[in-house]
Amino acid sequence: MLPADWTPHRREDGETLGWIRPEGELWIPLDRLGRESGAPMEWLDAEQALEERGLGWLAERWWLDGEPVRIAEVNEEQIFVVTDYYGGASAVGAPRERIELPWPAPEGLSQREPSGFEG
């Protein structure tokens, strides 16, 4: 559940880029996965950080506990990823497993490729 003190930050079309939450007299930007995206900063800097990050980074390849995945859907209750062996998540008809994760994202979901992975 979204904490009451998180303020959504949206782009012009209304799509949520993330949230901004208080931290003492400063603010912390949080991305669409509910993760902190920087140290405490001024409000306008937090907005700018979310604007600069945008949403495109969600379309990149991810790793879930060392296995390659793509993010299929994100909302404030859950995250869905699909397996992405050999780039198959984007291929029409490719077999893929849809995995439901809690929101905010668990630590096992990362953009860092595990060492020794070939795929």
C-alpha positions in Angstrom: 0.0 0.0 0.0 1.2 3.5 -0.9 2.3 5.4 2.2 0.2 8.5 2.9 3.1 10.9 2.9 4.3 10.0 -0.6 3.3 12.6 -3.2 2.9 11.3 -6.7 4.9 13.1 -9.5 3.4 12.8 -12.9 4.5 13.8 -16.4 2.3 16.0 -18.6 0.1 13.1 -19.8 -0.7 12.1 -16.3 1.5 9.0 -16.1 3.2 8.6 -12.7 7.0 8.9 -12.9 7.4 8.2 -9.1 6.8 9.8 -5.8 8.4 12.3 -3.5 8.5 11.7 0.3 9.6 13.9 3.2 12.9 13.3 4.9 13.2 15.9 7.7 13.2 19.2 5.9 14.2 17.7 2.6 12.6 15.3 0.1 13.5 11.9 -1.4 12.5 10.9 -4.9 11.1 7.3 -5.3 10.9 5.6 -8.7 8.0 3.6 -10.1 9.3 0.5 -8.3 9.0 2.2 -5.0 12.8 2.5 -4.5 14.6 5.6 -3.4 16.3 7.4 -6.3 18.7 9.6 -4.5 19.7 11.2 -1.2 17.5 13.8 0.5 17.3 17.0 -1.6 15.2 20.0 -2.3 11.7 19.5 -3.7 12.4 20.9 -7.2 15.6 18.7 -7.4 13.5 15.7 -6.5 11.0 16.5 -9.2 13.9 17.0 -11.7 15.5 13.7 -10.7 12.2 11.9 -11.5 11.7 13.8 -14.8 15.3 13.0 -15.9 14.9 9.3 -15.1 11.5 9.0 -16.9 10.1 5.6 -17.5 12.2 4.2 -20.3 14.5 2.4 -17.9 11.7 0.0 -17.0 11.9 -1.5 -20.5 15.5 -2.6 -20.1 16.6 -6.1 -19.3 16.3 -7.0 -15.6 17.5 -9.8 -13.3 15.3 -11.5 -10.8 17.5 -13.5 -8.4 20.0 -14.0 -11.1 17.5 -14.9 -13.9 16.8 -12.6 -16.9 13.4 -11.0 -16.9 11.5 -8.0 -18.5 9.1 -5.9 -16.5 5.6 -6.4 -18.0 3.5 -4.3 -15.6 4.0 -2.1 -12.6 1.3 -0.6 -10.3 1.2 0.4 -6.6 0.2 -3.1 -5.5 2.3 -5.5 -7.6 4.9 -5.9 -10.3 4.7 -8.5 -13.0 7.8 -9.7 -14.9 8.2 -12.2 -17.6 11.2 -14.5 -18.2 13.5 -13.3 -20.9 16.0 -16.0 -21.8 17.8 -15.1 -25.1 15.6 -12.0 -25.5 12.5 -14.2 -25.9 10.2 -11.9 -23.9 9.7 -9.7 -26.9 9.3 -12.5 -29.5 5.8 -13.3 -30.6 4.8 -16.7 -29.3 7.9 -17.2 -27.3 7.4 -19.3 -24.2 7.6 -17.1 -21.1 6.7 -17.3 -17.4 4.8 -14.4 -15.9 5.9 -13.8 -12.3 4.1 -11.7 -9.8 6.2 -9.7 -7.3 5.3 -7.5 -4.4 5.5 -3.7 -4.6 7.8 -2.0 -3.7 10.1 -4.2 -5.7 12.1 -6.8 -3.8 15.9 -6.6 -3.6 16.2 -9.6 -5.9 15.0 -7.5 -8.9 18.0 -5.7 -10.3 19.4 -4.2 -13.5 22.8 -5.7 -12.8 23.7 -8.7 -14.8 24.9 -11.6 -12.5 28.5 -12.7 -13.1 28.9 -15.8 -15.2 25.5 -15.5 -16.9 25.4 -16.4 -20.6 22.2 -15.8 -22.4 
